[in-house]
Amino acid sequence: MRLELKVNGEAKVVDVPAEATLLDVLRDHLRLTGAKNGCGEGVCGACTVILAGRPVRACRVTAAKAAGQEVLTIEGLTPREKEIYAWAFTAAGAVQCGFCTPGMVMEAKALLDRNDSPSEEEIKQAFRAHLCRCTGYQKIVAAVQLAARALRGEVTPGQGEAAGMRKRFFRPDAPVKALGQATFVDDLMFPGMLYGAVLRPPYARARVVSLDTTVAREMPGVVVVLTAEDIPGQRYQGHIFKDWPALVAVGEEVRYVGDAIALVAAEDRETARKAVEQIKVEYEVLTPVTCPAEALAPGAPSLHPKGNILSETSIRKGNPEEALRTCAHVVSQTYRTPFTEHAFLEPESAVAVPENEGITIYTSTQGVYDIQEQVASLLALPHEKVRVLNQYVGGAFGGKEDLSVQHHAALLAWATKRPVKITLTRRESILVHPKRHAMEIKITTGCDDQGRLVAMTAEITADTGAYASLGAQVLERACHHITGPYRIPHVRIYGRAVYTNNPPAGAFRGFGVPQAAFACESQLNLLARRLGKSPWEIRWINALEPGDTLATGQIVGQDVGIKETLLAVKEVFESSPYAGIACAFKNVGLGVGTRDTGRANLAVEKGKVRIYSGAACLGQGLESVLIQIVAEATGLPAEKMEVVLADTACTPDAGITTASRQSLFTGEAVRRAAEELAQALKDHALEELEGRTFVGEFYGATDPIASNKEHPVTHVAYGYATQVVLLDEEGRVAKVVAAYDVGRAINPLNVEGQIEGGIVMGLGYALTEDFPVKDGIPQYQQLGRLGLFRFPQVPLMETILVEKGGTQYAFGAKGMGELATIPTAPAVACAYFRRDGLLRTALPLEGTPYSKK
């Protein structure tokens, strides 16, 4: 179909398939990639453009409908508009991963073109069709207001504060993200590039009896079809446990509906997908194991050679059984939390390019070296022959730690000797990647007649789904943190992660602690009611102080700030009888004996300091953090620095971006290198150091949970927080006040953004998000059905940063990414408990104005 349309003031003529959308035309044919494909459903807003003067979702507009009409994309904004919107979104802290931001900017333009002074409510309503999983929306509203003022001539775009500690330094990556100039993986094109597609089963458990790829191989445009027998190296991969097959072989069982059976590479995307549909598979359908109780029952089928228990964790301190018998008050409950979907806005994508007798993979991941190790094993190549480069990462929250598309793209590229791109559809993304663990927590908590906690016992059962992912490590953190940031002399915790045929469960913001905090904090609310004390008071009585010990025996350091966060919210909590409160703590770094190292090299090149580190920035602002640390240590201005994105060919291995570790671990490595640079600058100008490289490394030594030391060091640092949730007269969340012990805020603007985004994610977890699975098959396979919080639902948020100085590392910074979301759900639960006296023991909470009718 020949199509004529006017794009950004220029007449364009393109030949496109009849089913093409306007987004297809813009991205694939005109190479205007500022509009992003986040869902294909018209619900995320990332593809927003202006058509005939009105904002539209380009993924839902047919190319034929756009014919003859004027289309404005973000690339077509005037220079003044680009300056203002880039500045406003940067200055307000409204850009994190940036994948959704160009669509937001186009919505803002459409709104401000028709109303140059919109109210906050008008902005929220205009943006109701947009999703953002990073920012928490509040700063986006502020950005639109700021842009409006600039367009009216009331303010002039500025530069922000100079780099250094506690400075609201503008993120260097924000302007290019806001204007759609940042390159995400699916924006890439290479000469001769093929498109990959994956065959997945319709069943959660079935044996593959036979596989016939003949028809698919003979289709015009199909270059190759691969099955398990075509894998040259180790077929089973995984972070810790190598239990996940890259392709399921004939005769084996598929263990969940996201498993891969065959791969196709074709000249275009549609041909690849149609070819997958032509592959014939004969299945022996088997009854899926859909919950841990079934998996643990006598006679249950063994889903893995080692059985149905992935891992077990036990923690004991004192004599809890005897101590509980002495308690004045004892409460026992069972709490349940569901699977939840990360819903990052950028679907998984990778482009694999054969070169230099090896393979280069452009991708979006939380750890380039982890991908390198697994792909090298899969292809039977030396590590140095597999290069992995991170592009900008459009959100992750733990969901981009596992292999998803990288290994499949690499296999196809290796077989065809041509570049191959695989980008998952939103439905595929939801089916394939690991979720937050569903957990059942049986817990007993006892206190004396003054409210002092005496003992706790808990049994945690985690549904780890079809494969291990990071299930064992998530279970450890759940067990370790279920005591909360409280002094409890006697503790017994047992946890087990159980294989089922549900989607795999792995890392998700909080890493097992959101589930544990919901149970622990709800128990405190019950005890407070028994005692006749306020929920704030019982937390104050039991809050950790320096010298106390955790359940693992680790001695709490001088940097503990939980009591300071409680004091910071005391007044607002006492302002309403229906205010809810919850505390939380979260480890910083991998800990528990896992080797954990941050690395960075500072190279003086062409008169600038280039910061090389394999740490992945997922939108949390790592680039600005590293620049600010170098500026603090050396006195150099930010314009003399730049950060190189993670690349196994030139950036040292800084570990996966997980466990809120990069600001502290890689930040400390950068600080050490910067201190050496600072010494050199005492005797030399920067230009005189051309070609010099300064190396920084930090190793955080810890002990395993099962350590026989009396006082092991389980983690190098912990962050602490308290949140208060205020309900309005209708029972809706009106305001959240969050106090966080951040150690030292390197960039308050970034920290606020992390906390606000975490709060909104926590509100969804508490009230609206669910991920029901039936017969192992997710029932919600569209982004629009997941119950994600949107603009009009978001309450006012107030952030209070508590700075006690932190640890001795990275100028005292503590990671906030995971801690940000942990207290929210239990604080919401507390608010409703105080409002109606009903203890809600499952998420999402029932009987609220947000509950599904």
N, C-alpha and C positions, 0 to 999 in steps of 0.2 A: 504494500500500500504506500503510495507516494503522498507525503504529508507536507503541507505548506503552513508555516506559522511564524509569528514574529516573537523573537526571544531577545530580551534586553535591548530592544530597539532595532534589531537586525532581522531581516527576512531570512528564513531558513527553509531548506527543502531536504527532506530525509525520506528514505525508503525503510519502512518498518513493517513487522508482521501485523496482521489485522488485530490481534489481541493485545498489542503493545499498550502500555500505559504512558502517561505523560512523563512519569519518572523514568521509565525505560528510555524514552527519547532523550531526555536531558542527560542522563548519566552515561548510557551506552553509546549513543549516537553523536551527541553534541559535546560530550566529555565535560559537562557542567556538573561537578560532583559535590557542590555545596549542599544540595538537597540529598539527605541520607535515607537509605532504606532500612528503617528500624523494625517494621512489622508487616508491611504489605496489607494491613487491615484498616488503615486510616485512623488508628487510635493513638499513635504515639506522637504525631505531629512533626517528626524529624524531617519529613519530606515537604514541608510547607513552602509553597511558592505563591505568587500573586497572579491570578488569571483574570483578565478583563477587570482588573481593579479590586478583586476580592481574594482573600486568602483561601487556598484549597489544599487538600492533601493529594499530592501529585501521584501517589500510588493508587488512588481510587478514581482518578480521572483518566478516561481512555484517551489515547492519542488522537483518535478521530474527533472527539468532542473538543479538543483544544485547537483543532485546525482553524486557521483564519483569525484566531484571537491573540491578544498580546499577553505574553508570559514574562514575568519579571522574577528572576532568581536572585539569590544573594550576590552573585557575581555582578549583577547589573545595578546595584546601588550606586549612587553618586559618591564621589570622593568624600564630600562632607558627611554624608550619611554613614559611610564606612568608618570614618574617624569617630563620629559620635557614638555609634552603636558599639564599636570595639572598645572604646574608652568606658562607656557606661556599664557594660557587662563586666569589664575587668575591674573597674573601681568598686563596684557593688559586691564583688566576689561571687558573681552569678555563673561563673564558668568553672567546671571541674573536669569531667572527662571530655566535655565539649561536643559529643556526638549529636546531642539534641539541640545545641545552641543555635546553629544557623536557622533552623526552623523557627525557633523562638524569636530570633531577630526579625524574620520576615513577618511573623505575626505581630510583633511590636510595630513594625513599619505600617502595616495595614491598619492597625488600631490608631496610631498617632496621626496618620494621614486623614482619618475621619473625625478624630477627637484629640486635639492637641493637649488636653489637660484631663485625662481620665482619672476617676477615683480608684482606690485600691480594689474595691469590689468590681468595678467595670473591667479592670485589668484581669482579675481572676476569672471572670466570666469569659472574657475574650480568649483566654488561654486554657479553657476547660478541656479542650481536645488535645492538649499537650501533656506528655509524661516526662518526668525527669527523676531518675533514681539517685542522683548524686546530691543535689543542692538543697533539697527541702523546700524549694519554690520561693521562700520568703525573699531571698536575695535577688531572684529574677524579677519579682514585683518591684523591688527597689531599683533594679537596673532600668526597667521601663520608665519609672518615675524620673530617674536621673536623665535618661535620654530625652524625655519630654522637656525637661527644664533646659537642656542644652539646645534642643531644636527651637525652643522659644527664645533663646539668647540670654537666658538668666544665669547660666554657668558656662565656663569654658573648660574643655577637656584638659586634664593635667597629667602629671607623671607619677603620682603616688610618692611614698616615702622611699628614702634611700635604703639599700639593702643593709641588713644587720639584725641583731637580736631584737625581738619584740617590735619589729617594724611592719606596718601594713604595706609591705612591698608588693607591687603589682606582679602577678605571675607572668613570666615572659611568654608562656604558651597560650595565654588567654586570648589575645587579639586574633591570632591566626585561627584558633578554634572558633571564635565567635563569627568570623567572616567566612567560614567554610574552606579556609585555605590549608588547614591541617590535613595531612594525608593519612587516612585510615586504610586498612588493608583492602577493602572492597573497592577503593578508589583507584587501585593500581591496575595498569594494563601493560602487557609485554608483547612484543612482536611474536606472532605465531602461537599465542596463548590459547590453551584448551580450557574447557570447563569440566569439572568433575561432579559426579553425583554418586550417591550411596544407596544401595538396596538395604532396607531394614525390614524386619519381620512384622507381621500383623499380630503376633502373639507374644506374651511375656515369657512363656516357657514352651518350647517345642524342640523336637529333634529334627535337624535338617537331614532328610532322607536322600534327596537327590537335587542336583542343581544343573540347569540347562541354560547356557548363555548364547546358544547358537543364533537365535533371531536377533538379539541385541548386537552381537558382533557384526552381523551382516547389514545392519542399518546404515544408510548413507550418512556420512558425517561422524560416525563412531570410529575412534582411533584405536581404543583398547578396552577390554573388559578384564578385570583382575579378580581372582578368588584367593582363598587362603593358601592354596598350593603355589601361588606366584610370589609369596613373600620370601625374600632371600635370607633374612636373618631371624631373630627371635620374634615369634608372633605374639607372645603374651607380654604386655607392658603394664606399667603402673608406677605411681610415686614410690611407694614403699614395698607393697606386695605386688608381684608381677602376676596378677590373676585375670587381667582384662585382655582378651584377644583382639588384635587389630581387625581381623576378619574371622568369623566363625566358619569352621570347616564342615564339610559333609560328614555326617555321623555324630557331630557334636550337638549339644543343646544351645539354643539361644536362651539367654538368661533374663533379658528385658527387651522392651520394644524398641530401644535405641541401639541395639546391637547392629553391627555391620556384617553383611554376608558377601556382598560383591561391590566392586567399584567400576565406574564407567568414566572414560574421558572422551569428549566429543568436541567438535568444532564450535558449537554454541551451547548455551545453557539449556535451552529447551530440548534439543536433541539428546543431551546427556540424560535429562530427566525422563524423557519418553523411552529411552533405551532401557533404563532401570525397570520400567514397568513391563518390559518385554522379557525379562529374565524369569524363567519358570523354576519355581522351588516347590518341591514336595515336602510337606511337613508331617511329622507325627505329633499331633497336638497333645501336650501334657498339661495336667492340672497345675496351675501356678501356686507357689507358696507366697501368700500375700500379707502375712504379718509375722512378727517374731514368735508369737505363741504357737503358730502352726509349724514354724521352722524348728522349734524346740521340742515339739511333741514327739513322743515315742513313735517310731516308724516313719517319721517324716523323711521325704527323699533328700539325699545329700546333694546340695546345690554346687558344692565345690569339693575337690578331693580332700581337703582338710576338715570337712564338715560344715555345719551351718553357723558356727560361732567364729567370727573374724578375730575378736580380741576380748580380753577381760582386764579390768582394772580394779585393784583393791587398795584402799587407804584405811589405815587404822591409827588412832591416837588415843591413848588412855583406855578406859574401860567403859564404853558407852552403855552396855547392857545394864551394868550395876548402877551407873550414874542415873539412868532414866528412872530407876525405881525410887530414887531419892528426890526426884523433881516435884515441885509443887504443882506444876501444870505441864501436861504432855498433850500434844496434838499430832494426829496421824492423818495423812491424806494421800490420795493418788492423783497426780497431775498428768495431763496429756497435751502434747504439742504436735502440730501437724508437719508434714513436708511443706516446705515453701520454696518458691521459684525465685531465683536471683533477679530475673527480668532486667538485666543490663540492657541498655538501649542498642548497643552494637552487637548484632549476631556474630557468632564465631566465623572467622574467615582466615584463609591462608593462601598464599601463592608460593608454589615451589618451582624453582628454576634450576635446571641442570647446568652446572658450570664448573670449570677447573677440576674435572674428574670427580666431582662431588655434587652436592645439592645445596642450594641456598633457599632458605624459607623465610618469607616475609609474613609476619603474623601478628596476632594480638594476644599476648599471654602475660601471666604473672611471673614467669621465670624462663628466660631464654635458654639457660643452661640445662634446665630440666628437660625441656623439649629436645635440645640437642642430644642429650644422653640417650633418650628413648628412641629417637629417630635413627641415630647411628646404630643402635642395637637392632632395630627393625630391618634396616637396609644392609646390615653387616659391613658397615663402613667405619674407618677410624674416625674418632671424634672431630679431628681437624678437617675432615672432608664434609662435615655438616655445619653450615653456618646458619644461625638463626638471628634475624633482626626484628626487633619490635618496631611496629609503626605506632602511631598514637592508639591508645587503648580506650575504647568506648565503654568504660565501666566493666567491673568484674565482680567485686565483693566476695571473692573466693571461688567464683564459678568458672574462672579461666585458668585454673591450676592444672587440670588434667588435659591429656591429649583429647582433642575433639575433631579437628579437621587437618591438623598439621601432618600427621602420619599418613593419612589417606592421600593428601595432595602430593606428598613426597613419593609415595609408592607409584602413583600415576606418572609423575614427572620422570622418575627413574626409569620407568618402563617405556615411556614414549620419547624420552630425550627432548621434550618440549616443556615450556612453562605450563603449569596447570593451576587453576584457581578453583577452590571450593569455598563457597559461602553458604552457610545454612540458612534456610528459610526460618521464620520465627517458629513455625510449628516444629520443625526439626530440632531447633535449639531447645525448645521446651522438652521434647522427648529425650534428647541425648545427654545433656550435661547433668552432673550431680546436683542434688537439692540440699536444703537444710534438713538435717535428720529429724524424722518423727521420733518422739521419745515418750516413754511412759516412766514416770518417776514416783516411786513409793517412798514416802519420807515421814519420819517421826522426829519431832523436835521438842525438847524439854527445857524448862527454865525454873529458877527458884522463885520465891514469893516476891522478890524485888524486880523480877523481869530479867535477871542475868541468865544468859544462855548457859546450859550445863552440858547438854549432850544432843547429838544428832546421829541418826542412822538413815541411810538411803540406799535404795536399789534402783539403778537406772538401766533401762533396756532401750537401746537405740536400734532402729530399723536402718541398717546400713545399705539395704538394697542389694543390687545384683553383684556389685564389685566393691573392692576395698576402698578405692580412692584414698581419702585421708580419714576414714571412719575410725580407725584405732586411735588416732591422735585427737580427733574431736571428742571421743569418749573420755580420754584422759583429762581433757580440759573441763568437761562437764563434771567429772568426779572431783577434780581438784577445786573447782570454784563453787560447788553447790553449798558450801558453808557461807558464801557471801563474804563481805569485808568485815567479818565479825569474829570476836573472841569466843571460841567454843572449845572447852578443855577436852571433851570426850567425843570422838568421831569414829564412825565405821561406815565406809562407803564401798559399795560393790557395783560395778557396771559391766555390761556386756554389749558388744555390737554384733548384731545378728544379720546374717545374709538372708535375703528374700528375693522374690522376682519383681520387686518394685524397682523404680528407677534408682540408680546408685545415689547414695548420699555422701556428701563430702564437706569441704570447707564452705562456710557461708558466714558472713560478717558476725563475729562473736564466737564462732568455732565451738559450739556446744554450750556456751555460757548463757545465751538468752533463755534456753530451755531450763537450765538449772536455776537461774535467777528468778524465773517465774515461780518455781516451786518454793525456793528458799524464802523469798520475800512474802509470798502469800502465807506461809507458816507464821512469820512474824506478825502479820496482821491478825491472825487468829489468836496468837498468844497475847497481843496487846489488848484485844477485846476481852479475853479471859481475865486479864489483870486490871482492867479499867484504866489502862494507860493509853496515851496517844501513840499512833504509829511512829511519829517522830521521836518520842521519848525512848521507846524500846530500842530503836536503832542507835540513838545517842549512847545509851547505857552500854551497848555491846560493841560499838565501833572500835576497830583496831587502833592501837596506839603503838608507838615505837617499843620494841622489845617483846611484843606479843608473838605468838607462833601461829602459823597457818596449819591447816589440816595435815600438810606434808611434813611439818616440823620446821619449815623455814622461818627464821626470825625476821620479823617485820622491821624494815629500816626506818631511819629518821625522816625519810621523804614521804611517809604515808600521810595523805591529806584528806582522808574520808571525813574526819570530824570537822575540818574546815569547810567542806562542801555541805555538810549538814547545817552548820551555822549560817551559811550563805543563803539557805532557802527556808530557814525557820520561820521568818516573819510571813512570807507568802503562804507557807503551808498552813499556818495558824489563822490566815485570813478567811478561810472557808471551811465549813464542816464537811464538805464533800471533796476536799482536796485529797489527792492520792500521792503517795510518796514511795520511792524505792531507791535503794543504793545498789552499787555494783562495783566490782573490781575486775580487772582483766590483765593477764600477763602481757608483757612486751617482749617479743622474741620467741623463738621456738622452744627453748628451755628443755626441761626434763631429760637432760643428758644428751640431747641431739646436738651434733656439731653445728655451730651457728656463727658464721663469719660475714662481716661487712667489708667490702673492699672498694677502693677508688684510687684512680691515678689522676693527678693534676699535671697536665702537660702545657708548657708555654709554647704556643704556636701562633705565628704571625701577630705577635704583640698582644695575644689574649691568653687567658687561662682556660683551657678546655677541660671540663670535668668528665672523666670517663668512668662510668660505673654500670655494671650489668643489672642494676636495680631497675625494676619496671615502675614507671609512673602510670597509675591507673586513673588519674584524675585528682588524686589527693594533694597535689601540689609539691611533689618531691623535688622538681626542678628548682622551684624558688627556695625551698628549704636548703638545698645544697649550695646554692649561690649565696644565700644569706649567711651560712656558716663560714664559707670562704671569706666573705666580706668582713665578718666579725673578727676572724683570725688574722687577716692580712691588712685590712683597711682599704683594700682595692674596691673601686666602684663596680656596680653590676655590669656596666657596659663593657668591662674588660673580661667578662666571663661568658661562657656558654656551656650547656650540658649536652652531651652526646647520648642519644637514645640507646637503650640496651642492644648490644650487638656482640655475639660471641667471638667475632673476628678482632675486636679492638677494645672491648670493655671488660674489665676483670669480673669474675663471678662474685656477685654480691648476694647470692641467694634469692629465693623466691620472695616476692612482695606478698607477705602473709604475716599473720600474728602481729600486726601493727609494728613491725620491726624496722622498717627502713629509715625512719627519721633518727632512731637511736643507733642502729648498727652501722648503716652506711653513712649516716651523719657523723658518727664518731670516727669512722675511717677517713672521711673527708676532712674532719677537724685535724686529725693527726697529720695528714698530708699538708694541710694548709699551714699548720704550725711550722713545718719544715720550710715551706715556701716563704713564710713570714721572716724566718731567720735569714734566708738567702736575700730577701729584699732589703735587709738592713745594710748590706754592703753593695747591692747591685740594683740598678733600675730593672723593671720588668723586661724591657727590651734586651737587656744584657743576659737574661736567662733563657733566651730563645733556644729551643731544643731540649731543655731540661725537663725531666719528669720527676714528680714527687709522689711517692707511693704511700698509701695509707691502708692499714688493715686493723680490724678489731675483731677479736674472738671472744664471745661471751660464754665462758665456761659455766656449766650447770651440772647438777646431779639428777639421776633418774628418779622417778616417783618411788621406785622400790629400793632406793638407797638405804643402806644400813647405818648411815650417819645419823647422829642424834638431831643435828640441825643442818640438813642439806640445803643447797641453794637450788631451788627448783626453777626459778627464773631470775634473770638479772634485774628486772624491774617490773612494777605494777602501776597501773593507773587506777584512779578511784573517781567515783561520780555519785551524785544524788540528783534525782529529778523529782519535780512536783508537777502534777497534772491537775488543772482546774476545770471542772465541768460547769456548763451554763445551766440555766433553769430547765432546759429541755433534755439535759443529760448528754449533750455533745461536748467534746473537748474544746474549750475556749482558749486555753493558754497552757504552755509548757515552760517551766522555768528549770534550767539545767545548770548545775554547778559542777565543774570538772577540775580535778587536780591534774593539771597538764605538765607538772614539773616546771618547765619554762616554755612559754609560747614563743616559738621562733617567729611565726607570722600569725598574729591574732585573727586576721581576716580569713586565712585558710582554716584555722582551728574552728572558728565559728561555723564555717561552711560545712566542715566535717560533722560537727555536732548537730546542726540543723538537719542535714541530710539523714543522719542516723536517727534522729527523733521521728522524722516522717516515715522512715522505713519501719521503725518500731511501732508507730501508730497503726500502720497497715498490718503488721504481724499480730498486734493485739486485737484489732477490730474487724478487719475486712478481708485479709488475705487468707486463702485456703488453697489446697492442692489435693483434692480428693482423687484417690486411685482405686479403680475397680478391676479386679482380675489382673492386677499389675499394669493396667493401662490408665494413664492420666486422663481424667475426665475433662479438664480444661486445657485445651491445646491452642488457645488464642490469647494473645496478650491482653485483649480487652476483657477477658473473663477472670482474670487473676485477682481482682479486687484491689488493685494498686491505688494508693491515695493520689488524688488529683488536686489541682489548684484550689477549687472552691472549698475543699474539705480541710485545708490546712489551717491550724490555729496560729495565734500569735506565739512566737518563740523568743525567749530571752535566755541568753547564754552568759554565765558568770565564770570567768577563768580564775581558778585558784592556783597560785604559783608559790610552791614551797621551796623551789630551788632544784627539785628533781635529783637525779643521780649525778655521778661525776662524769657522765658521758654526754657527748653532743651538746655541750653547754646546758645540760639539764633537761633536754627535751624528752618527753614520753609520747609514745604513739597513741593516737586517739581514734583511729579508723574503726576499730571493732568496739571499743568501749562506748562509742557514741550512741549505739543503738540498744545496748543491753538493758538499762533501767526502765525503758519506756513502757513496755508491755506490763511488767509488774506494777508500775506506778498507775497505769490506767486501771488495772484490776483492783488496786487498792481504792481508787476513787469511787468505783461502782460499789465496792463492798461497803464503804462508808455511806454511800447514798441510799442503798436499799437493803443492806444487811445480807445479801446473797453472796456466798462464796462461789466463785466461778473457777472451776478446776481444769478447764480446757481452753485452748486457743483455736480460732478466734473466739473472743468472749461472746456468749449468748445473752439475749435479753437486753441489748443496748439499742439506741436509735440507729446504729450502723448495721445491726443484724439483718441478714437476708430474710425477707418475708416469705 
